[in-house]
Amino acid sequence: MKKYFILIIFTFITNIASAQNAENPVMQFDEAVSALARDIHAKLAEKRAERIIIGQFAFQDNVPPFSAYWVNQLTGELTNTRGRNYTIHSGSVSNADWIITGEIVQVTNIVRIYTTLTRMSDRAIEASFRSSFPRDEYISDMISHSGTGNTASSAGRDTRETDSWDAPVIYTIGTSPSVAVMNRTITEGDEDFFLLVPDSDGRLTAETTGNTDTFMYLYNYDTGDEIASNDDGGQGTNARIVSNIRAGVRYLAVVRGFSSSSVGAYGFRAFLTVRENASSWDNPISCEIGDGEDNAVVVNRTLQQGDEDYFLLIPEKDSRLTIETTGRTDTYIELYDAERELLDENDDGGQNLNARIRYNVIAGNRYIALVRGYNQNVTGSYGFRAFFPGTNILLPDEYEPNDEPSMATPFQIGSIQNHTFHSGNDVDWIVFQAERAGRYRIHTRGVNNNRLDTYIELYDSNINLIAEDDDGGDALSSRLSVNLNSGTYYLKVWCLDEEPDQGYTISITVE
């Protein structure tokens, strides 16, 4: 009889406790937070953590009142934990080496909170915890939010405010365009800040969605350098930036309205595309350096939108190296040393829209040539090659010295003369006689190809400039077509290449 009595009393007490908890769900939340804080503290102590920040706990891409309550309780529990050797920071993510964040999920009759402890240095998840509650009217009210769903409220600031450069919203980069959109709202004078930390090298697409006219910037978060900006690169008036990014580097996307009247709801998403056989800083394409232009091996590549290619160059001798692109794609080259210090850069120094750099290199040193489109929208095929100067040394031609008008070489109209620029500073003067008035064509080009960058200036007998031309012929060759009266004329020919690698021809004909 006594045993039954004890059992009845125990059951009665348990039912009372359950009833009390059911009537006061906040007690359940507090107990769950306390248990979570103990587990997190144990892990932080194990890892000898120093600086902690507690981030957001989102529900359906929003921050409901329950989230604020949970974060405040967790902050209080950890702050008051005895024996902790770490400090809890607020605001800037850059102050922390660990971050605690979470996601609130509602499934059937259960509400579950997933909490992750993430190491900031490499974005590695060290531990994951979960807390569960029965879904009732009380908790449903606490996690409800006016902005839930696919469209954020356009009235007033969203619940992720106030974010800033020092306290950005952490956004997990997706792996495909179907990544979930984070809903935000722009108010007048507002800017939204999204911290992006990629797990691997790849091509980042960051874009906005919706009907609000947005403008976006992409920065290196740690250096503050602006990488790109965009207005209407996305659909409609949305912004889109496509840029190659590196694993572990922290990036910041900043979104604002295009103008003071551009306010309202919008979505933000970012995803990473890892291109097969893509090159990177840590995995560049090894490129053979040729002896002379004719022996240079061309590496054929294709630029996609926002793409970059990296080429590794290790010279076997001290010399002046030429690196250049070929083809019809508008390319840009940057040359770096092994410490990633920019040594030189060029846009259209090569033929047409191709880039070319000449740089004195040291044997055995590692150099990286980065090739990209002139802007992020440039796409297309191109070739890349690198070579040392040829073995043929250009000697002064038979007409030297002819560096001044008084030393000009006589030229017979209708003939062709072969000359050389024996240095980048060499200038050749030609004198010819127009026997009758008419239209004359003057043409200079390289002996081997039309890639020698010549420049011609035409003067009258009193050395007054009449006409001039740079690239009026094919590629880099020069050509003038002018009406002349009978008389004496002088032609000055010089070279825009620092190191001419071939001779050139002069021809003057009557059209």
C-alpha positions as CSV (number, residue, x, y, z in Angstrom):
1,M,0.0,0.0,0.0
2,K,2.9,2.3,0.8
3,K,4.6,1.7,-2.5
4,Y,1.4,2.6,-4.4
5,F,1.1,5.8,-2.4
6,I,4.7,6.9,-3.3
7,L,4.0,6.2,-6.9
8,I,0.8,8.2,-6.9
9,I,2.6,11.2,-5.2
10,F,5.5,11.0,-7.7
11,T,3.1,11.0,-10.7
12,F,1.1,13.8,-9.2
13,I,4.2,16.0,-8.8
14,T,5.5,15.2,-12.3
15,N,2.1,16.2,-13.7
16,I,2.2,19.4,-11.8
17,A,5.7,20.2,-13.2
18,S,4.6,19.4,-16.7
19,A,1.5,21.5,-16.3
20,Q,3.6,24.4,-14.9
21,N,6.0,24.1,-17.8
22,A,3.1,23.9,-20.3
23,E,1.6,27.0,-18.8
24,N,5.0,28.8,-18.6
25,P,7.0,27.9,-21.8
26,V,9.5,30.7,-21.0
27,M,10.8,28.4,-18.3
28,Q,11.4,25.8,-20.9
29,F,13.3,28.3,-23.1
30,D,15.5,29.4,-20.1
31,E,16.4,25.9,-19.1
32,A,17.2,25.0,-22.7
33,V,19.5,28.1,-23.0
34,S,21.2,27.2,-19.8
35,A,21.9,23.7,-21.1
36,L,23.1,25.0,-24.4
37,A,25.4,27.5,-22.7
38,R,27.0,24.7,-20.6
39,D,27.7,22.7,-23.7
40,I,29.1,25.7,-25.6
41,H,31.3,26.7,-22.7
42,A,32.8,23.2,-22.4
43,K,33.7,23.3,-26.1
44,L,35.1,26.8,-25.9
45,A,37.2,25.8,-22.9
46,E,38.5,22.8,-24.7
47,K,39.5,24.9,-27.7
48,R,41.0,27.6,-25.5
49,A,38.9,30.2,-27.2
50,E,39.7,33.9,-26.5
51,R,37.2,36.2,-28.3
52,I,33.6,35.2,-29.0
53,I,30.7,36.9,-30.7
54,I,27.1,35.7,-30.7
55,G,25.5,36.2,-34.1
56,Q,21.9,35.9,-35.2
57,F,19.4,33.1,-35.0
58,A,17.1,33.4,-38.0
59,F,13.7,31.9,-38.8
60,Q,12.7,31.7,-42.5
61,D,15.4,34.3,-43.3
62,N,14.1,36.8,-40.7
63,V,14.9,37.6,-37.1
64,P,11.7,37.2,-35.0
65,P,11.3,38.3,-31.4
66,F,12.1,34.8,-30.2
67,S,15.5,35.1,-31.7
68,A,16.3,38.3,-29.8
69,Y,15.1,36.7,-26.6
70,W,17.3,33.6,-27.2
71,V,20.4,35.6,-28.1
72,N,20.0,37.8,-25.0
73,Q,19.5,34.8,-22.7
74,L,22.5,32.9,-24.2
75,T,24.7,36.0,-23.9
76,G,23.7,36.4,-20.3
77,E,24.4,32.7,-19.5
78,L,27.8,32.7,-21.1
79,T,28.8,36.0,-19.6
80,N,28.0,34.8,-16.1
81,T,29.6,31.4,-16.5
82,R,32.3,30.9,-13.9
83,G,35.9,30.1,-14.9
84,R,35.6,31.3,-18.5
85,N,38.9,32.5,-20.1
86,Y,37.2,34.0,-23.2
87,T,35.6,37.4,-23.7
88,I,32.3,38.0,-25.4
89,H,32.3,40.8,-27.9
90,S,29.5,42.7,-29.5
91,G,29.5,44.4,-32.9
92,S,32.5,43.8,-35.1
93,V,33.1,40.3,-36.4
94,S,36.8,41.2,-36.9
95,N,37.2,41.2,-33.1
96,A,36.3,37.6,-32.7
97,D,37.9,34.3,-33.4
98,W,34.7,32.2,-32.8
99,I,31.1,33.0,-33.7
100,I,27.9,31.4,-32.4
101,T,25.0,31.5,-34.8
102,G,21.8,29.5,-35.3
103,E,18.7,28.7,-37.4
104,I,15.2,28.2,-36.1
105,V,13.3,25.5,-38.0
106,Q,9.6,24.7,-37.6
107,V,8.6,21.1,-38.6
108,T,5.0,19.8,-38.0
109,N,4.5,20.1,-34.2
110,I,8.2,20.7,-33.3
111,V,10.2,23.9,-33.3
112,R,13.9,23.1,-33.3
113,I,16.9,25.5,-32.9
114,Y,20.2,24.5,-34.5
115,T,23.2,26.2,-33.0
116,T,26.7,26.2,-34.6
117,L,30.1,27.1,-33.2
118,T,32.3,28.3,-36.1
119,R,36.0,29.2,-36.1
120,M,36.4,32.5,-37.9
121,S,39.9,31.9,-39.3
122,D,38.8,29.2,-41.7
123,R,35.0,29.1,-41.3
124,A,35.2,25.6,-40.0
125,I,32.2,24.4,-37.9
126,E,33.6,23.1,-34.6
127,A,30.4,21.9,-33.0
128,S,26.6,21.8,-33.6
129,F,23.9,21.7,-31.0
130,R,20.1,21.5,-31.1
131,S,17.2,22.4,-28.8
132,S,13.6,21.3,-29.4
133,F,10.2,22.6,-28.2
134,P,6.6,21.5,-28.9
135,R,5.0,23.9,-31.3
136,D,2.1,25.6,-29.5
137,E,0.3,28.9,-29.8
138,Y,2.8,30.7,-27.5
139,I,6.0,29.8,-29.4
140,S,4.2,30.3,-32.8
141,D,3.5,33.9,-31.7
142,M,7.1,34.4,-30.7
143,I,8.6,33.2,-33.9
144,S,6.0,34.9,-36.2
145,H,7.2,38.0,-38.0
146,S,5.6,40.5,-40.3
147,G,8.3,40.0,-42.9
148,T,8.3,36.2,-43.2
149,G,7.8,34.7,-46.6
150,N,9.5,35.5,-49.9
151,T,9.1,39.3,-49.6
152,A,10.4,41.5,-46.8
153,S,8.3,44.3,-45.5
154,S,8.9,47.5,-47.4
155,A,7.8,49.6,-44.4
156,G,10.7,50.7,-42.2
157,R,14.0,49.1,-41.5
158,D,14.3,45.3,-41.5
159,T,15.2,43.3,-38.4
160,R,18.9,42.8,-39.4
161,E,19.5,46.5,-38.7
162,T,21.6,48.1,-37.6
163,D,24.4,46.4,-39.6
164,S,27.5,48.2,-40.6
165,W,31.1,47.7,-41.9
166,D,32.1,46.7,-38.4
167,A,29.0,44.6,-37.8
168,P,28.0,43.0,-41.1
169,V,25.4,40.3,-41.6
170,I,27.0,37.0,-42.1
171,Y,25.9,35.3,-45.4
172,T,26.7,31.7,-46.2
173,I,27.7,31.5,-49.9
174,G,25.7,29.0,-51.9
175,T,26.9,26.6,-54.5
176,S,24.2,27.3,-57.2
177,P,21.9,30.1,-58.3
178,S,19.1,28.3,-56.4
179,V,20.6,29.4,-53.1
180,A,18.1,30.9,-50.7
181,V,17.6,34.7,-50.9
182,M,18.1,36.8,-47.8
183,N,15.3,39.4,-47.7
184,R,16.2,42.9,-46.7
185,T,14.7,46.4,-46.8
186,I,16.4,49.6,-47.9
187,T,15.3,52.9,-46.3
188,E,16.5,56.4,-47.3
189,G,20.2,56.7,-46.8
190,D,20.5,53.1,-45.8
191,E,23.3,50.6,-46.7
192,D,23.3,46.9,-46.0
193,F,26.5,44.9,-45.3
194,F,27.0,41.2,-46.1
195,L,30.1,39.3,-45.0
196,L,31.1,36.6,-47.4
197,V,33.9,34.0,-46.7
198,P,34.3,31.4,-49.5
199,D,35.5,27.9,-48.7
200,S,37.2,27.5,-52.0
201,D,38.5,29.5,-54.9
202,G,35.9,30.2,-57.6
203,R,33.8,32.8,-59.4
204,L,31.4,34.6,-57.1
205,T,28.1,35.9,-58.2
206,A,26.5,38.4,-55.8
207,E,23.2,39.9,-56.9
208,T,20.0,41.5,-55.7
209,T,16.4,40.5,-56.6
210,G,13.1,42.3,-56.5
211,N,11.8,45.6,-57.8
212,T,14.0,48.0,-55.8
213,D,16.7,49.8,-57.9
214,T,19.9,48.7,-56.1
215,F,23.6,49.5,-56.4
216,M,26.2,47.1,-55.0
217,Y,29.9,47.3,-54.1
218,L,32.3,44.4,-53.4
219,Y,35.3,44.9,-51.1
220,N,38.1,43.0,-49.6
221,Y,36.9,43.2,-46.0
222,D,40.3,43.1,-44.3
223,T,42.1,45.6,-46.6
224,G,39.1,47.8,-47.5
225,D,40.0,47.7,-51.2
226,E,37.1,48.0,-53.6
227,I,37.0,45.1,-56.0
228,A,34.0,45.9,-58.1
229,S,30.8,47.9,-58.2
230,N,27.6,47.5,-60.3
231,D,24.3,49.2,-60.9
232,D,22.0,47.3,-63.3
233,G,24.0,44.2,-64.1
234,G,21.2,41.9,-62.9
235,Q,17.6,41.5,-64.0
236,G,15.8,44.7,-64.3
237,T,17.2,47.4,-62.0
238,N,19.0,44.8,-59.8
239,A,22.7,44.9,-59.2
240,R,25.0,41.9,-60.0
241,I,28.7,41.5,-59.5
242,V,30.7,38.5,-60.8
243,S,34.3,38.3,-59.6
244,N,36.9,35.6,-58.9
245,I,37.5,35.2,-55.2
246,R,40.0,33.2,-53.0
247,A,39.3,30.7,-50.3
248,G,39.5,32.0,-46.8
249,V,39.6,35.7,-47.8
250,R,36.8,37.8,-46.3
251,Y,34.7,39.8,-48.7
252,L,32.1,42.4,-48.0
253,A,29.1,43.1,-50.3
254,V,27.5,46.5,-49.6
255,V,24.0,47.2,-51.1
256,R,22.3,50.6,-51.2
257,G,19.6,52.2,-53.2
258,F,20.6,53.7,-56.6
259,S,19.2,57.1,-55.4
260,S,17.5,58.6,-52.4
261,S,14.1,57.5,-53.8
262,S,15.2,53.9,-54.3
263,V,13.8,52.4,-51.1
264,G,11.8,49.2,-50.4
265,A,12.2,45.5,-50.2
266,Y,14.8,43.4,-52.0
267,G,16.6,40.1,-51.9
268,F,20.3,39.3,-51.7
269,R,22.0,36.1,-52.7
270,A,25.5,35.0,-53.5
271,F,26.8,31.7,-54.9
272,L,30.2,30.3,-56.0
273,T,30.9,28.6,-59.3
274,V,34.0,26.5,-59.4
275,R,35.0,26.1,-63.0
276,E,36.6,22.8,-64.0
277,N,40.3,23.2,-64.8
278,A,40.2,26.7,-63.4
279,S,43.5,28.3,-62.4
280,S,44.1,30.3,-59.2
281,W,46.8,31.9,-57.2
282,D,47.6,28.6,-55.6
283,N,47.1,26.5,-58.8
284,P,48.4,28.6,-61.7
285,I,49.0,27.3,-65.2
286,S,52.7,26.6,-65.8
287,C,53.8,28.5,-68.9
288,E,57.0,27.8,-71.0
289,I,59.1,30.9,-71.8
290,G,60.3,30.9,-75.4
291,D,63.6,32.2,-76.8
292,G,62.3,34.8,-79.2
293,E,58.8,35.5,-80.4
294,D,58.8,32.8,-83.0
295,N,59.5,30.1,-80.4
296,A,56.9,31.2,-78.0
297,V,54.2,28.6,-77.2
298,V,50.7,30.0,-77.1
299,V,48.4,28.8,-74.4
300,N,44.8,29.1,-75.5
301,R,42.2,30.0,-72.9
302,T,38.6,31.2,-72.7
303,L,37.4,34.0,-70.4
304,Q,34.0,33.7,-68.9
305,Q,32.1,36.6,-67.3
306,G,34.2,38.0,-64.4
307,D,36.9,35.3,-65.0
308,E,40.6,35.5,-64.3
309,D,43.4,33.2,-65.4
310,Y,46.7,32.8,-63.6
311,F,50.0,31.8,-65.3
312,L,53.2,30.7,-63.6
313,L,56.5,32.0,-65.1
314,I,59.9,30.9,-63.8
315,P,62.7,32.3,-66.0
316,E,65.9,30.4,-66.4
317,K,68.0,33.5,-67.0
318,D,68.1,37.2,-66.2
319,S,66.5,38.9,-69.1
320,R,63.8,41.2,-70.4
321,L,60.6,39.1,-70.5
322,T,57.7,39.9,-72.8
323,I,54.2,38.5,-71.8
324,E,51.2,39.2,-74.0
325,T,47.8,38.1,-75.1
326,T,46.7,37.3,-78.7
327,G,43.3,37.2,-80.3
328,R,40.3,39.5,-80.5
329,T,39.2,39.6,-76.8
330,D,39.9,42.8,-74.9
331,T,42.2,41.6,-72.2
332,Y,44.1,43.1,-69.3
333,I,47.4,41.7,-67.8
334,E,48.8,42.2,-64.3
335,L,52.2,40.8,-63.3
336,Y,53.0,39.8,-59.7
337,D,56.0,38.5,-57.8
338,A,55.9,35.5,-55.5
339,E,54.8,37.8,-52.6
340,R,51.8,38.9,-54.7
341,E,53.1,42.4,-55.1
342,L,52.0,44.1,-58.3
343,L,55.0,44.7,-60.6
344,D,53.3,46.0,-63.7
345,E,50.0,46.1,-65.6
346,N,48.8,46.8,-69.1
347,D,45.6,47.1,-71.2
348,D,46.2,47.6,-74.9
349,G,50.0,47.5,-75.2
350,G,49.8,44.6,-77.7
351,Q,48.1,44.2,-81.0
352,N,44.6,45.6,-81.2
353,L,42.9,45.1,-77.8
354,N,45.6,42.7,-76.5
355,A,47.7,43.4,-73.5
356,R,51.5,43.3,-73.4
357,I,54.1,43.7,-70.6
358,R,57.9,43.9,-70.9
359,Y,59.7,43.4,-67.6
360,N,63.2,42.6,-66.4
361,V,63.0,39.3,-64.6
362,I,65.5,37.4,-62.4
363,A,66.4,33.8,-63.0
364,G,64.7,31.3,-60.7
365,N,62.2,33.8,-59.3
366,R,58.5,32.9,-59.5
367,Y,56.2,35.4,-61.3
368,I,52.4,35.2,-61.7
369,A,50.7,36.8,-64.8
370,L,47.0,37.4,-64.1
371,V,44.9,37.8,-67.3
372,R,41.3,39.1,-67.1
373,G,38.8,40.9,-69.4
374,Y,39.1,44.7,-69.5
375,N,35.9,44.7,-67.4
376,Q,33.9,41.9,-65.8
377,N,31.5,41.7,-68.8
378,V,34.3,40.8,-71.3
379,T,34.1,37.2,-72.5
380,G,35.8,35.2,-75.3
381,S,38.8,33.2,-76.4
382,Y,42.4,34.5,-76.2
383,G,46.0,33.2,-76.3
384,F,48.8,33.8,-73.8
385,R,52.5,33.6,-74.4
386,A,55.8,34.6,-72.9
387,F,59.2,35.0,-74.5
388,F,62.7,36.5,-74.2
389,P,64.1,38.8,-76.9
390,G,65.3,36.9,-80.0
391,T,68.9,36.1,-80.6
392,N,69.1,38.3,-83.6
393,I,70.5,41.7,-82.6
394,L,69.4,44.6,-84.9
395,L,72.4,46.5,-86.1
396,P,72.3,50.0,-87.6
397,D,71.2,49.7,-91.3
398,E,73.2,51.0,-94.3
399,Y,71.4,54.3,-94.3
400,E,72.7,55.4,-90.9
401,P,73.2,58.0,-89.7
402,N,69.9,59.6,-90.7
403,D,68.6,60.9,-87.4
404,E,68.0,64.5,-88.5
405,P,66.5,66.2,-91.5
406,S,69.9,67.3,-92.7
407,M,71.0,63.6,-92.8
408,A,67.8,62.3,-94.4
409,T,68.1,59.3,-96.7
410,P,67.0,60.0,-100.3
411,F,64.0,57.9,-101.4
412,Q,62.8,57.1,-104.9
413,I,58.9,57.1,-105.2
414,G,57.7,53.6,-106.3
415,S,60.6,51.8,-104.6
416,I,60.9,50.0,-101.2
417,Q,63.6,50.5,-98.6
418,N,64.5,48.2,-95.7
419,H,65.5,49.9,-92.4
420,T,66.1,48.9,-88.8
421,F,65.5,50.6,-85.5
422,H,68.7,49.5,-83.8
423,S,67.4,50.9,-80.5
424,G,64.1,52.0,-79.1
425,N,65.3,55.6,-79.5
426,D,66.3,55.4,-83.1
427,V,64.7,57.8,-85.6
428,D,65.0,57.6,-89.4
429,W,64.5,60.6,-91.7
430,I,63.7,60.1,-95.4
431,V,63.6,62.8,-98.1
432,F,61.7,62.4,-101.4
433,Q,60.6,64.5,-104.4
434,A,57.0,64.6,-105.6
435,E,57.3,65.2,-109.3
436,R,53.7,66.2,-109.7
437,A,50.6,67.0,-107.7
438,G,48.5,64.0,-106.7
439,R,47.5,61.6,-103.9
440,Y,50.4,59.7,-102.4
441,R,50.4,56.6,-100.1
442,I,53.1,56.2,-97.5
443,H,53.3,52.9,-95.7
444,T,55.7,51.4,-93.0
445,R,55.4,47.9,-91.6
446,G,57.6,45.2,-89.9
447,V,59.7,43.0,-92.2
448,N,58.4,39.8,-90.5
449,N,54.8,40.8,-89.6
450,N,52.7,43.9,-89.0
451,R,53.2,43.8,-85.2
452,L,56.1,46.3,-85.2
453,D,54.6,49.5,-83.8
454,T,55.8,52.3,-86.2
455,Y,54.9,55.9,-86.3
456,I,55.3,58.3,-89.3
457,E,55.3,62.1,-89.6
458,L,55.2,63.9,-92.9
459,Y,56.9,67.4,-93.3
460,D,57.2,70.0,-96.1
461,S,60.5,71.4,-97.3
462,N,60.5,73.9,-94.4
463,I,60.1,71.0,-91.8
464,N,56.5,72.0,-91.1
465,L,54.3,69.1,-90.0
466,I,51.7,68.2,-92.6
467,A,50.3,64.8,-91.4
468,E,51.1,61.9,-89.1
469,D,49.9,58.4,-88.4
470,D,50.3,55.6,-85.9
471,D,48.2,52.5,-86.7
472,G,46.5,53.5,-90.0
473,G,47.7,50.3,-91.7
474,D,47.2,46.7,-90.7
475,A,47.6,46.1,-87.0
476,L,50.4,48.2,-85.7
477,S,51.8,49.3,-89.1
478,S,51.5,53.0,-90.2
479,R,49.9,54.3,-93.4
480,L,49.2,57.8,-94.7
481,S,47.2,58.8,-97.8
482,V,47.6,62.5,-98.6
483,N,47.3,65.0,-101.4
484,L,50.6,66.6,-102.2
485,N,51.8,69.3,-104.6
486,S,55.0,68.9,-106.4
487,G,58.0,69.6,-104.3
488,T,60.3,68.2,-101.6
489,Y,59.0,66.4,-98.6
490,Y,60.5,64.8,-95.5
491,L,59.3,61.7,-93.7
492,K,60.2,61.0,-90.0
493,V,59.8,57.3,-89.0
494,W,60.2,56.1,-85.4
495,C,59.1,53.2,-83.2
496,L,56.8,53.0,-80.2
497,D,58.2,49.6,-79.1
498,E,60.8,49.8,-76.3
499,E,62.8,47.0,-77.9
500,P,62.2,46.6,-81.6
501,D,62.6,43.0,-82.6
502,Q,62.6,43.3,-86.4
503,G,63.4,45.6,-89.3
504,Y,60.8,47.5,-91.3
505,T,60.0,48.5,-94.8
506,I,59.1,52.0,-96.3
507,S,57.1,52.3,-99.5
508,I,55.8,55.5,-101.2
509,T,53.5,55.2,-104.2
510,V,51.3,57.4,-106.2
511,E,47.6,56.4,-106.0
